[in-house]
């Protein structure tokens, strides 16, 4: 019974499709491939060639949204995929990158639209010059609100003070 309740809670809290109003049932996954720093870049590249990583990845039906190299970290890849492809994605990393990287996987959702809507709501008092897309024209000249001045933090502070 405890297992069923835990699963129900997990599905309720982590329903990724609810994050996007026009969701098509696909999820986003961010993968961090941390370099094995005991290997040179040539050794890592040889490993990826030998295992066929670039030929096998991404599996059919999986879209790469971004693929970045972060200095001091490694590769950070954001994928969009149907949930049934998750095992296939996992296997492509297990079979091809283990031995050259340490892997981390994180369920992901796009927060940018929500961020700009909240930012626009916060600045409707006349603060911050914005263009039609809601992006500040001069972010360097704008004042950052302190955590205490944002509505979410005030709510949190009130609850913790009660």
DSSP file (Angstrom, degrees, kcal/mol; ACC not computed):
  #  RESIDUE AA STRUCTURE BP1 BP2  ACC     N-H-->O    O-->H-N    N-H-->O    O-->H-N    TCO  KAPPA ALPHA  PHI   PSI    X-CA   Y-CA   Z-CA
    1    1 A X     >        0   0    0      0, 0.0     4,-2.3     0, 0.0     5,-0.2   0.000 360.0 360.0 360.0 -41.6    0.0    0.0    0.0
    2    2 A X  H  >  +     0   0    0      1,-0.2     4,-2.3     2,-0.2     5,-0.2   0.892 360.0  52.5 -61.7 -39.3    2.8    2.4    0.9
    3    3 A X  H  > S+     0   0    0      2,-0.2     4,-2.4     1,-0.2    -1,-0.2   0.907 108.7  49.6 -62.8 -43.1    4.4    1.7   -2.5
    4    4 A X  H  > S+     0   0    0      2,-0.2     4,-2.5     1,-0.2    -2,-0.2   0.903 111.5  48.5 -64.8 -42.4    1.1    2.5   -4.3
    5    5 A X  H  X S+     0   0    0     -4,-2.3     4,-2.5     2,-0.2    -1,-0.2   0.899 111.2  50.7 -64.7 -39.8    0.8    5.8   -2.4
    6    6 A X  H  X S+     0   0    0     -4,-2.3     4,-2.6     2,-0.2    -2,-0.2   0.917 111.6  47.8 -63.0 -43.0    4.4    6.7   -3.2
    7    7 A X  H  X S+     0   0    0     -4,-2.4     4,-2.7     2,-0.2    -2,-0.2   0.915 111.5  50.0 -64.2 -43.4    3.8    6.0   -6.9
    8    8 A X  H  X S+     0   0    0     -4,-2.5     4,-2.1     2,-0.2    -2,-0.2   0.913 112.0  48.1 -61.8 -42.8    0.6    8.0   -6.9
    9    9 A X  H  X S+     0   0    0     -4,-2.5     4,-2.9     2,-0.2     5,-0.3   0.927 111.5  50.6 -62.5 -45.0    2.4   10.9   -5.2
   10   10 A X  H  X S+     0   0    0     -4,-2.6     4,-2.8     1,-0.2    -2,-0.2   0.929 111.7  46.9 -58.8 -47.1    5.3   10.7   -7.7
   11   11 A X  H  < S+     0   0    0     -4,-2.7    -1,-0.2     1,-0.2    -2,-0.2   0.867 114.5  48.0 -65.5 -35.7    2.9   10.7  -10.7
   12   12 A X  H >< S+     0   0    0     -4,-2.1     3,-0.7    -5,-0.2    -2,-0.2   0.943 118.4  38.2 -68.4 -48.5    1.0   13.7   -9.3
   13   13 A X  H 3< S+     0   0    0     -4,-2.9    -2,-0.2     1,-0.2    -3,-0.2   0.863 122.1  41.6 -73.0 -37.5    4.0   15.8   -8.4
   14   14 A X  T 3<  +     0   0    0     -4,-2.8     2,-1.5    -5,-0.3    -1,-0.2  -0.032  68.1 138.6-107.4  31.3    6.1   15.0  -11.5
   15   15 A X    X   -     0   0    0     -3,-0.7     3,-1.2     1,-0.2     4,-0.2  -0.616  29.9-175.1 -74.7  93.6    3.5   15.0  -14.2
   16   16 A X  G >  S+     0   0    0     -2,-1.5     3,-1.6     1,-0.3     4,-0.3   0.770  74.1  66.3 -65.8 -27.6    5.7   16.8  -16.8
   17   17 A X  G >  S+     0   0    0      1,-0.3     3,-1.3     2,-0.2     6,-0.3   0.805  90.7  64.3 -66.4 -26.5    3.0   17.1  -19.3
   18   18 A X  G <  S+     0   0    0     -3,-1.2    -1,-0.3     1,-0.2    -2,-0.2   0.615  88.2  71.6 -71.5  -9.9    1.1   19.5  -17.0
   19   19 A X  G <  S+     0   0    0     -3,-1.6     2,-0.5    -4,-0.2    -1,-0.2   0.682  97.3  50.6 -77.8 -17.9    3.9   22.0  -17.3
   20   20 A X    X   -     0   0    0     -3,-1.3     3,-1.5    -4,-0.3    -1,-0.1  -0.979  69.0-151.0-129.6 122.3    3.1   22.9  -20.9
   21   21 A X  T 3  S+     0   0    0     -2,-0.5    -1,-0.1     1,-0.3    -2,-0.0   0.817 100.9  41.7 -62.9 -31.7   -0.4   23.9  -22.0
   22   22 A X  T 3  S+     0   0    0      2,-0.0    -1,-0.3     0, 0.0    -5,-0.0  -0.144  85.6 160.6-106.9  38.8    0.1   22.5  -25.6
   23   23 A X    <   -     0   0    0     -3,-1.5     4,-0.1    -6,-0.3    -6,-0.1  -0.255  32.2-161.1 -63.5 144.1    1.9   19.3  -24.5
   24   24 A X        -     0   0    0      2,-0.2    -1,-0.1     0, 0.0     3,-0.1   0.106  57.6 -91.6-110.4  18.7    2.0   16.5  -26.9
   25   25 A X  S    S+     0   0    0      1,-0.3    58,-0.7    -8,-0.1     2,-0.2   0.397  88.3 128.2  88.9  -3.5    2.9   13.9  -24.3
   26   26 A X  E     -A   82   0A   0     56,-0.2    -1,-0.3    -9,-0.1     2,-0.3  -0.555  45.1-148.4 -86.7 152.5    6.6   14.2  -24.7
   27   27 A X  E     -A   81   0A   0     54,-3.3    54,-2.6    -2,-0.2     2,-0.4  -0.737   8.6-128.9-112.1 163.9    8.9   14.8  -21.8
   28   28 A X  E     -AB  80 108A   0     80,-0.7    80,-2.1    -2,-0.3     2,-0.4  -0.907  21.5-172.2-113.1 146.1   12.2   16.7  -21.6
   29   29 A X  E     -AB  79 107A   0     50,-2.0    50,-3.2    -2,-0.4     2,-0.5  -0.994  12.2-152.4-139.7 127.6   15.3   15.2  -20.0
   30   30 A X  E     -AB  78 106A   0     76,-3.1    76,-2.5    -2,-0.4     2,-0.5  -0.898  14.2-165.1-102.1 128.9   18.6   17.0  -19.3
   31   31 A X  E     -AB  77 105A   0     46,-3.5    46,-2.9    -2,-0.5     2,-0.6  -0.946   4.8-161.0-115.7 129.0   21.7   14.7  -19.4
   32   32 A X  E     -AB  76 104A   0     72,-2.7    72,-1.6    -2,-0.5     2,-0.8  -0.954   0.9-166.5-111.3 121.4   25.0   15.8  -17.9
   33   33 A X  E     -AB  75 103A   0     42,-3.2    42,-2.0    -2,-0.6     2,-0.4  -0.888  12.2-158.1-105.4 100.3   28.0   13.9  -19.1
   34   34 A X  E     -AB  74 102A   0     68,-2.9    68,-2.3    -2,-0.8    40,-0.2  -0.675  24.0-111.9 -83.3 127.6   30.8   14.8  -16.7
   35   35 A X  E     - B   0 101A   0     38,-1.6     2,-1.0    -2,-0.4    66,-0.2  -0.262  18.9-124.5 -56.2 137.5   34.3   14.2  -18.1
   36   36 A X    >   -     0   0    0     64,-2.1     3,-2.0     1,-0.1    -1,-0.1  -0.794  25.2-158.2 -79.2 105.1   36.3   11.4  -16.6
   37   37 A X  T 3  S+     0   0    0     -2,-1.0    -1,-0.1     1,-0.3    -2,-0.1   0.455  83.0  73.0 -76.0   1.8   39.3   13.6  -15.8
   38   38 A X  T 3  S+     0   0    0      2,-0.1     2,-0.3     0, 0.0    -1,-0.3   0.536  94.6  67.5 -84.3  -6.2   41.6   10.6  -15.6
   39   39 A X  S <  S-     0   0    0     -3,-2.0     2,-0.1    61,-0.1    61,-0.0  -0.835  83.1-124.1-112.9 149.9   41.3   10.5  -19.4
   40   40 A X     >  -     0   0    0     -2,-0.3     4,-2.2     1,-0.1     5,-0.2  -0.415  33.0-106.7 -79.9 165.7   42.6   12.9  -22.1
   41   41 A X  H  > S+     0   0    0      1,-0.2     4,-2.8     2,-0.2     5,-0.2   0.870 122.5  55.3 -62.0 -35.7   40.1   14.3  -24.6
   42   42 A X  H  > S+     0   0    0      2,-0.2     4,-2.6     1,-0.2    -1,-0.2   0.909 107.7  48.8 -62.9 -41.2   41.7   12.1  -27.2
   43   43 A X  H  > S+     0   0    0      2,-0.2     4,-2.1     1,-0.2    -2,-0.2   0.894 112.1  48.7 -65.1 -39.5   41.0    9.0  -25.0
   44   44 A X  H  X S+     0   0    0     -4,-2.2     4,-2.3     2,-0.2    -2,-0.2   0.932 112.8  47.4 -65.2 -45.3   37.4   10.2  -24.5
   45   45 A X  H  X S+     0   0    0     -4,-2.8     4,-2.2     1,-0.2    -2,-0.2   0.901 110.7  51.9 -63.8 -40.6   36.9   10.8  -28.2
   46   46 A X  H  X S+     0   0    0     -4,-2.6     4,-2.9     2,-0.2    -1,-0.2   0.900 109.2  51.2 -60.4 -40.8   38.4    7.3  -29.0
   47   47 A X  H  X S+     0   0    0     -4,-2.1     4,-2.3     2,-0.2    -2,-0.2   0.923 110.3  48.0 -62.6 -45.0   36.0    5.7  -26.5
   48   48 A X  H  X>S+     0   0    0     -4,-2.3     5,-2.0     2,-0.2     4,-0.7   0.869 114.2  47.0 -65.4 -35.9   33.0    7.5  -28.1
   49   49 A X  H ><5S+     0   0    0     -4,-2.2     3,-0.6     3,-0.2    -2,-0.2   0.928 112.0  49.9 -68.6 -45.7   34.1    6.4  -31.6
   50   50 A X  H 3<5S+     0   0    0     -4,-2.9    -2,-0.2     1,-0.2    -1,-0.2   0.875 114.8  43.5 -61.6 -38.9   34.8    2.8  -30.5
   51   51 A X  H 3<5S-     0   0    0     -4,-2.3    -1,-0.2    45,-0.2    -2,-0.2   0.581 108.7-123.4 -85.9  -9.1   31.3    2.5  -28.9
   52   52 A X  T XX5 +     0   0    0     -4,-0.7     4,-2.4    -3,-0.6     3,-0.6   0.783  53.8 155.6  76.2  27.5   29.5    4.2  -31.8
   53   53 A X  H 3><S+     0   0    0     -5,-2.0     4,-2.1     1,-0.3    -4,-0.1   0.921  71.1  48.2 -55.0 -49.3   28.0    6.9  -29.6
   54   54 A X  H 34 S+     0   0    0     -6,-0.4    -1,-0.3     1,-0.2    -5,-0.1   0.755 114.1  48.0 -68.3 -22.2   27.5    9.4  -32.4
   55   55 A X  H <4 S+     0   0    0     -3,-0.6    -1,-0.2     1,-0.1    -2,-0.2   0.842 118.7  38.7 -81.0 -35.2   26.0    6.8  -34.7
   56   56 A X  H  < S+     0   0    0     -4,-2.4     2,-0.4    36,-0.1    -2,-0.2   0.649  95.1 114.7 -89.7 -17.3   23.5    5.5  -32.0
   57   57 A X     <  +     0   0    0     -4,-2.1     2,-0.1    -5,-0.3    -1,-0.0  -0.906  68.3  24.2-116.5 134.9   22.6    8.8  -30.4
   58   58 A X  S    S-     0   0    0     -2,-0.4    -1,-0.1     1,-0.1     3,-0.1   0.594  88.3-132.9 -83.3 155.4   20.0   10.1  -30.4
   59   59 A X    >   -     0   0    0      1,-0.1     3,-1.8    -2,-0.1    -1,-0.1  -0.284  43.2 -76.6 -62.9 157.0   17.7    7.1  -30.9
   60   60 A X  T 3  S+     0   0    0      1,-0.3    -1,-0.1    -4,-0.1     3,-0.1  -0.278 121.8  26.4 -53.8 137.3   14.9    7.5  -33.5
   61   61 A X  T 3  S+     0   0    0      1,-0.2    21,-0.5    -3,-0.1     2,-0.5   0.464  96.4 110.5  86.8   2.1   12.1    9.6  -32.2
   62   62 A X  E <   -C   81   0A   0     -3,-1.8     2,-0.4    19,-0.1    -1,-0.2  -0.947  53.9-154.4-113.4 127.8   14.3   11.6  -29.7
   63   63 A X  E     -C   80   0A   0     17,-2.7    17,-2.5    -2,-0.5     2,-0.7  -0.840  10.3-138.9-104.5 134.2   15.0   15.2  -30.4
   64   64 A X  E     +C   79   0A   0     -2,-0.4    15,-0.2    15,-0.2     3,-0.1  -0.833  20.1 179.7 -89.3 116.0   18.1   17.1  -29.2
   65   65 A X  E     -     0   0A   0     13,-2.9     2,-0.3    -2,-0.7    14,-0.2   0.842  69.7  -2.9 -84.3 -37.3   17.0   20.5  -28.0
   66   66 A X  E     -C   78   0A   0     12,-1.5    12,-2.5     2,-0.0     2,-0.3  -0.988  53.2-170.2-154.0 149.1   20.4   21.7  -26.9
   67   67 A X  E     +C   77   0A   0     -2,-0.3     2,-0.3    10,-0.2    10,-0.2  -0.884  22.8 170.6-142.4 105.7   23.9   20.2  -26.7
   68   68 A X  E     -C   76   0A   0      8,-2.9     8,-3.1    -2,-0.3     2,-0.6  -0.885  30.7-140.6-121.8 148.0   26.5   22.3  -24.9
   69   69 A X  E     -C   75   0A   0     -2,-0.3     2,-0.6     6,-0.2     6,-0.2  -0.939  20.5-161.9-101.0 125.5   30.0   21.9  -23.7
   70   70 A X  E >>  -C   74   0A   0      4,-3.3     3,-2.4    -2,-0.6     4,-1.9  -0.943  23.5-118.8-112.0 118.5   30.4   23.5  -20.3
   71   71 A X  T 34 S+     0   0    0     -2,-0.6     4,-0.0     1,-0.3    -2,-0.0  -0.288  98.2  13.4 -58.7 133.6   34.1   24.1  -19.3
   72   72 A X  T 34 S+     0   0    0      1,-0.1    -1,-0.3     0, 0.0   -38,-0.0   0.331 130.1  54.2  83.8  -7.3   35.0   22.2  -16.2
   73   73 A X  T <4 S-     0   0    0     -3,-2.4   -38,-1.6     1,-0.2     2,-0.3   0.695  90.9-133.8-118.8 -65.2   31.8   20.1  -16.3
   74   74 A X  E  <  -AC  34  70A   0     -4,-1.9    -4,-3.3   -40,-0.2     2,-0.4  -1.000  53.1  -5.5 142.5-142.1   31.4   18.3  -19.6
   75   75 A X  E     -AC  33  69A   0    -42,-2.0   -42,-3.2    -2,-0.3     2,-0.5  -0.744  49.1-168.0 -94.1 135.1   28.5   17.8  -22.0
   76   76 A X  E     -AC  32  68A   0     -8,-3.1    -8,-2.9    -2,-0.4     2,-0.4  -0.978  12.2-178.8-123.9 118.1   25.0   19.0  -21.1
   77   77 A X  E     -AC  31  67A   0    -46,-2.9   -46,-3.5    -2,-0.5     2,-0.5  -0.954  14.8-159.2-121.8 130.0   22.3   17.7  -23.4
   78   78 A X  E     -AC  30  66A   0    -12,-2.5   -13,-2.9    -2,-0.4   -12,-1.5  -0.952  18.3-171.3-110.4 126.8   18.6   18.5  -23.3
   79   79 A X  E     -AC  29  64A   0    -50,-3.2   -50,-2.0    -2,-0.5     2,-0.4  -0.777  19.0-152.5-115.3 155.5   16.3   16.0  -25.0
   80   80 A X  E     +AC  28  63A   0    -17,-2.5   -17,-2.7    -2,-0.3     2,-0.3  -0.998  35.3 149.7-126.0 125.8   12.6   15.9  -25.9
   81   81 A X  E     -AC  27  62A   0    -54,-2.6   -54,-3.3    -2,-0.4     2,-0.2  -0.991  51.1 -96.8-154.4 155.2   11.2   12.4  -26.2
   82   82 A X  E >   -A   26   0A   0    -21,-0.5     3,-2.5    -2,-0.3     4,-0.3  -0.560  44.9-116.5 -69.7 143.7    8.1   10.3  -25.8
   83   83 A X  G >  S+     0   0    0    -58,-0.7     3,-1.7     1,-0.3     4,-0.3   0.811 113.1  64.3 -54.1 -31.6    8.2    8.6  -22.3
   84   84 A X  G 3  S+     0   0    0      1,-0.3     4,-0.3     2,-0.1    -1,-0.3   0.637  95.6  59.8 -69.6 -11.4    8.4    5.1  -23.9
   85   85 A X  G <> S+     0   0    0     -3,-2.5     4,-2.3     1,-0.2    -1,-0.3   0.459  77.2  94.3 -90.6  -2.7   11.8    6.1  -25.4
   86   86 A X  H <> S+     0   0    0     -3,-1.7     4,-2.6    -4,-0.3     5,-0.2   0.899  83.6  49.4 -59.2 -44.0   13.4    6.7  -22.0
   87   87 A X  H  > S+     0   0    0     -4,-0.3     4,-2.6    -3,-0.3    -1,-0.2   0.911 110.9  50.5 -61.3 -42.6   14.8    3.1  -21.7
   88   88 A X  H  > S+     0   0    0     -4,-0.3     4,-1.9     2,-0.2    -1,-0.2   0.892 111.0  48.6 -63.3 -40.7   16.3    3.4  -25.2
   89   89 A X  H  X S+     0   0    0     -4,-2.3     4,-1.6     2,-0.2    -2,-0.2   0.940 111.6  49.9 -62.9 -47.5   17.9    6.7  -24.3
   90   90 A X  H  X S+     0   0    0     -4,-2.6     4,-2.7     1,-0.2     3,-0.2   0.917 110.2  50.2 -58.1 -45.2   19.3    5.3  -21.1
   91   91 A X  H  X S+     0   0    0     -4,-2.6     4,-3.0     1,-0.2     5,-0.3   0.864 104.4  57.9 -63.7 -36.3   20.8    2.3  -22.9
   92   92 A X  H  X S+     0   0    0     -4,-1.9     4,-1.2     1,-0.2     5,-0.3   0.883 112.2  41.6 -63.7 -35.0   22.5    4.5  -25.5
   93   93 A X  H  X>S+     0   0    0     -4,-1.6     4,-2.4    -3,-0.2     5,-1.3   0.915 115.0  49.8 -75.3 -43.5   24.3    6.2  -22.6
   94   94 A X  H  <5S+     0   0    0     -4,-2.7     4,-0.3     1,-0.2    -2,-0.2   0.918 117.2  41.1 -60.2 -43.0   25.1    3.0  -20.7
   95   95 A X  H  <5S+     0   0    0     -4,-3.0    -1,-0.2    -5,-0.2    -2,-0.2   0.779 128.6  26.0 -76.2 -27.0   26.4    1.3  -23.8
   96   96 A X  H  <5S+     0   0    0     -4,-1.2   -45,-0.2    -5,-0.3   -43,-0.2   0.770 123.9  32.5-113.9 -30.6   28.4    4.2  -25.2
   97   97 A X  T >X5S+     0   0    0     -4,-2.4     3,-2.6    -5,-0.3     4,-1.8   0.695  81.2 106.4-109.1 -19.9   29.5    6.8  -22.7
   98   98 A X  B 34<S+d  101   0A   0     -5,-1.3     4,-0.1    -4,-0.3    -4,-0.0  -0.414  83.0  36.1 -60.9 133.5   30.2    4.8  -19.5
   99   99 A X  T 34 S+     0   0    0      2,-0.7    -1,-0.3    -2,-0.1     3,-0.1   0.075 121.5  48.1 106.3 -20.8   33.9    4.7  -19.1
  100  100 A X  T <4 S+     0   0    0     -3,-2.6   -64,-2.1     1,-0.3     2,-0.3   0.586 117.9  23.8-117.6 -24.4   34.4    8.1  -20.5
  101  101 A X  E  <  -Bd  35  98A   0     -4,-1.8    -2,-0.7   -66,-0.2     2,-0.5  -0.937  65.7-127.5-138.8 158.2   31.8   10.1  -18.5
  102  102 A X  E     -B   34   0A   0    -68,-2.3   -68,-2.9    -2,-0.3     2,-0.3  -0.946  40.2-139.9-101.2 131.3   29.9   10.0  -15.3
  103  103 A X  E     -B   33   0A   0     -2,-0.5     2,-0.3   -70,-0.2   -70,-0.2  -0.706  23.6-180.0-104.3 146.2   26.2   10.4  -16.2
  104  104 A X  E     -B   32   0A   0    -72,-1.6   -72,-2.7    -2,-0.3     2,-0.4  -0.993   9.4-161.0-137.1 141.0   23.4   12.4  -14.5
  105  105 A X  E     -B   31   0A   0     -2,-0.3     2,-0.4   -74,-0.2   -74,-0.2  -0.981   8.4-178.8-127.5 135.1   19.8   12.6  -15.7
  106  106 A X  E     -B   30   0A   0    -76,-2.5   -76,-3.1    -2,-0.4     2,-0.1  -0.982  29.3-124.8-136.7 123.8   17.2   15.2  -14.7
  107  107 A X  E     -B   29   0A   0     -2,-0.4     2,-0.3   -78,-0.2   -78,-0.2  -0.440  42.4-165.5 -59.6 142.0   13.6   15.6  -15.7
  108  108 A X  E     -B   28   0A   0    -80,-2.1   -80,-0.7   -29,-0.1     2,-0.3  -0.931  21.2-174.2-135.6 149.8   13.3   19.0  -17.2
  109  109 A X        -     0   0    0     -2,-0.3     2,-0.6   -82,-0.1   -92,-0.0  -0.988  35.2-105.3-143.1 156.5   10.6   21.5  -18.2
  110  110 A X        +     0   0    0     -2,-0.3     4,-0.2     1,-0.2     3,-0.1  -0.676  37.7 168.5 -83.5 117.7   10.7   24.9  -19.9
  111  111 A X     >  +     0   0    0     -2,-0.6     4,-2.9     2,-0.1     5,-0.2   0.430  49.8  97.8-105.8  -4.2   10.2   27.7  -17.4
  112  112 A X  H  > S+     0   0    0      1,-0.2     4,-2.5     2,-0.2     5,-0.2   0.895  83.6  48.2 -59.2 -45.7   11.2   30.6  -19.6
  113  113 A X  H  > S+     0   0    0      1,-0.2     4,-2.1     2,-0.2    -1,-0.2   0.922 114.3  46.9 -61.1 -44.5    7.7   31.7  -20.6
  114  114 A X  H  > S+     0   0    0     -4,-0.2     4,-2.6     2,-0.2     5,-0.2   0.916 110.6  53.5 -63.1 -44.0    6.5   31.5  -17.0
  115  115 A X  H  X S+     0   0    0     -4,-2.9     4,-2.6     1,-0.2    -2,-0.2   0.930 110.6  45.4 -56.9 -48.1    9.6   33.5  -15.9
  116  116 A X  H  X S+     0   0    0     -4,-2.5     4,-2.5     2,-0.2    -1,-0.2   0.849 111.2  53.0 -69.3 -32.9    8.9   36.3  -18.4
  117  117 A X  H  X S+     0   0    0     -4,-2.1     4,-2.4    -5,-0.2    -1,-0.2   0.932 112.9  44.1 -64.6 -44.3    5.2   36.4  -17.5
  118  118 A X  H  X S+     0   0    0     -4,-2.6     4,-2.4     2,-0.2    -2,-0.2   0.901 113.6  51.3 -64.9 -40.3    6.1   36.8  -13.8
  119  119 A X  H  X S+     0   0    0     -4,-2.6     4,-1.6    -5,-0.2    -2,-0.2   0.908 110.5  48.4 -63.1 -42.5    8.8   39.4  -14.7
  120  120 A X  H  < S+     0   0    0     -4,-2.5     4,-0.5     2,-0.2    -2,-0.2   0.912 111.3  50.0 -65.5 -42.4    6.3   41.3  -16.7
  121  121 A X  H >< S+     0   0    0     -4,-2.4     3,-0.9     1,-0.2    -2,-0.2   0.901 111.1  50.0 -61.0 -41.1    3.7   41.2  -13.9
  122  122 A X  H 3< S+     0   0    0     -4,-2.4     3,-0.4     1,-0.2    -1,-0.2   0.810 113.3  45.9 -66.7 -30.3    6.3   42.4  -11.4
  123  123 A X  T >< S+     0   0    0     -4,-1.6     3,-1.7     1,-0.2     4,-0.4   0.352  77.9 101.3 -98.7   6.6    7.4   45.3  -13.7
  124  124 A X  T <   +     0   0    0     -3,-0.9    -1,-0.2    -4,-0.5    -2,-0.1   0.630  66.4  78.0 -67.8  -9.8    3.9   46.6  -14.6
  125  125 A X  T 3  S-     0   0    0     -3,-0.4    -1,-0.3    -4,-0.1    -2,-0.1   0.359 127.1 -90.5 -77.2   7.4    4.4   49.3  -12.0
  126  126 A X  S <  S+     0   0    0     -3,-1.7     2,-0.3     1,-0.3    -2,-0.2   0.379  86.3 132.8 102.5  -3.2    6.6   51.1  -14.6
  127  127 A X        +     0   0    0     -4,-0.4    -1,-0.3    -5,-0.2    -2,-0.1  -0.629  55.8  19.2 -83.9 139.9   10.0   49.5  -13.7
  128  128 A X  S    S-     0   0    0     -2,-0.3     2,-0.4    13,-0.1    -2,-0.1   0.737  79.1-108.2  79.1 119.9   12.2   48.1  -16.5
  129  129 A X        -     0   0    0      9,-0.1     8,-1.9     0, 0.0     9,-0.5  -0.671  43.6-174.7 -78.8 128.4   12.0   48.9  -20.2
  130  130 A X  B     -E  136   0B   0     -2,-0.4     6,-0.2     6,-0.2     2,-0.1  -0.923  17.2-141.1-127.1 151.4   10.6   45.9  -22.1
  131  131 A X    >   -     0   0    0      4,-1.6     3,-1.8    -2,-0.3     6,-0.0  -0.322  47.6 -80.9 -95.1-173.8   10.1   45.2  -25.7
  132  132 A X  T 3  S+     0   0    0      1,-0.3    -1,-0.0     2,-0.1    -2,-0.0   0.787 128.3  57.0 -61.9 -28.6    7.1   43.3  -27.2
  133  133 A X  T 3  S-     0   0    0      2,-0.2    -1,-0.3     1,-0.0     3,-0.1   0.491 115.2-112.8 -82.4  -2.1    8.5   39.9  -26.3
  134  134 A X  S <  S+     0   0    0     -3,-1.8     2,-0.4     1,-0.3    -2,-0.1   0.578  74.5 132.8  84.4   8.9    8.7   40.8  -22.6
  135  135 A X        -     0   0    0      1,-0.1    -4,-1.6   -16,-0.0    -1,-0.3  -0.806  63.1-110.6 -97.8 133.5   12.6   40.8  -22.6
  136  136 A X  B     -E  130   0B   0     -2,-0.4     3,-0.4    -6,-0.2    -6,-0.2  -0.333  16.3-151.0 -62.6 138.5   14.3   43.7  -21.0
  137  137 A X  S    S+     0   0    0     -8,-1.9     2,-0.3     1,-0.2    -1,-0.1   0.816  93.5  26.4 -77.8 -31.6   16.1   46.0  -23.4
  138  138 A X    >>  +     0   0    0     -9,-0.5     3,-0.9     1,-0.1     4,-0.6  -0.615  65.9 164.2-132.7  73.1   18.7   47.1  -20.9
  139  139 A X  G >4 S+     0   0    0     -3,-0.4     3,-0.6    -2,-0.3    -1,-0.1   0.798  75.2  62.0 -64.0 -27.0   19.1   44.3  -18.3
  140  140 A X  G 34 S+     0   0    0      1,-0.2    -1,-0.2    -3,-0.1    -2,-0.0   0.835 106.0  46.2 -67.9 -30.2   22.4   45.8  -17.0
  141  141 A X  G <4 S+     0   0    0     -3,-0.9    -1,-0.2     2,-0.1    -2,-0.2   0.545  94.4  97.0 -88.7  -6.8   20.6   49.0  -15.9
  142  142 A X  S << S-     0   0    0     -3,-0.6     2,-0.4    -4,-0.6   -15,-0.0  -0.517  75.7-118.0 -86.2 152.3   17.7   47.3  -14.2
  143  143 A X        -     0   0    0     -2,-0.2     2,-0.4     1,-0.0    -2,-0.1  -0.704  20.7-134.5 -86.7 135.0   17.5   46.7  -10.5
  144  144 A X        -     0   0    0     -2,-0.4     2,-0.1     1,-0.0    -1,-0.0  -0.751  24.7-121.9 -84.8 132.5   17.3   43.1   -9.3
  145  145 A X        -     0   0    0     -2,-0.4     2,-0.1     1,-0.1     5,-0.1  -0.475  25.5-117.0 -71.8 147.2   14.6   42.6   -6.6
  146  146 A X    >>  -     0   0    0     -2,-0.1     3,-1.8     1,-0.1     4,-0.6  -0.499  28.2-108.7 -76.7 155.0   15.9   41.3   -3.4
  147  147 A X  G >4 S+     0   0    0      1,-0.3     3,-0.9     2,-0.2     6,-0.3   0.827 119.3  58.1 -54.7 -31.9   14.4   37.9   -2.4
  148  148 A X  G 34 S+     0   0    0      1,-0.2    -1,-0.3     5,-0.1     9,-0.1   0.742 100.9  56.8 -70.5 -21.6   12.4   39.6    0.4
  149  149 A X  G <4 S+     0   0    0     -3,-1.8     2,-0.3     4,-0.1    -1,-0.2   0.539  84.8  94.4 -90.8  -5.4   10.6   41.8   -2.1
  150  150 A X  S <X S-     0   0    0     -3,-0.9     4,-2.0    -4,-0.6     3,-0.4  -0.669  79.5-126.8 -87.5 142.5    9.2   39.1   -4.3
  151  151 A X  H  > S+     0   0    0     -2,-0.3     4,-2.4     1,-0.2     5,-0.2   0.859 106.8  55.6 -56.1 -39.3    5.7   37.9   -3.6
  152  152 A X  H  > S+     0   0    0      1,-0.2     4,-2.2     2,-0.2    -1,-0.2   0.914 109.4  45.9 -61.5 -42.0    6.6   34.3   -3.3
  153  153 A X  H  > S+     0   0    0     -3,-0.4     4,-3.1    -6,-0.3    -1,-0.2   0.873 109.7  54.1 -70.8 -35.5    9.2   35.0   -0.7
  154  154 A X  H  X S+     0   0    0     -4,-2.0     4,-2.8     2,-0.2    -1,-0.2   0.930 109.9  48.3 -61.5 -43.5    6.9   37.2    1.3
  155  155 A X  H  X S+     0   0    0     -4,-2.4     4,-2.3     2,-0.2    -2,-0.2   0.928 113.4  47.1 -60.8 -45.1    4.3   34.4    1.3
  156  156 A X  H  X S+     0   0    0     -4,-2.2     4,-2.2     1,-0.2    -2,-0.2   0.908 112.4  49.8 -62.6 -43.1    7.0   31.9    2.4
  157  157 A X  H  X S+     0   0    0     -4,-3.1     4,-1.6     2,-0.2    -2,-0.2   0.906 109.8  50.8 -64.5 -41.2    8.2   34.3    5.1
  158  158 A X  H  X S+     0   0    0     -4,-2.8     4,-0.9     1,-0.2    -2,-0.2   0.929 111.0  48.3 -61.7 -44.4    4.7   34.9    6.4
  159  159 A X  H >< S+     0   0    0     -4,-2.3     3,-0.6     1,-0.2    -1,-0.2   0.894 112.3  48.5 -63.1 -39.6    4.1   31.2    6.7
  160  160 A X  H 3< S+     0   0    0     -4,-2.2    -1,-0.2     1,-0.2    -2,-0.2   0.760 109.6  53.1 -74.6 -22.3    7.4   30.6    8.5
  161  161 A X  H 3<        0   0    0     -4,-1.6    -1,-0.2     1,-0.2    -2,-0.2   0.613 360.0 360.0 -85.2 -12.2    6.7   33.4   10.9
  162  162 A X    <<        0   0    0     -4,-0.9    -1,-0.2    -3,-0.6    -2,-0.1   0.475 360.0 360.0 -79.7 360.0    3.3   32.1   12.0
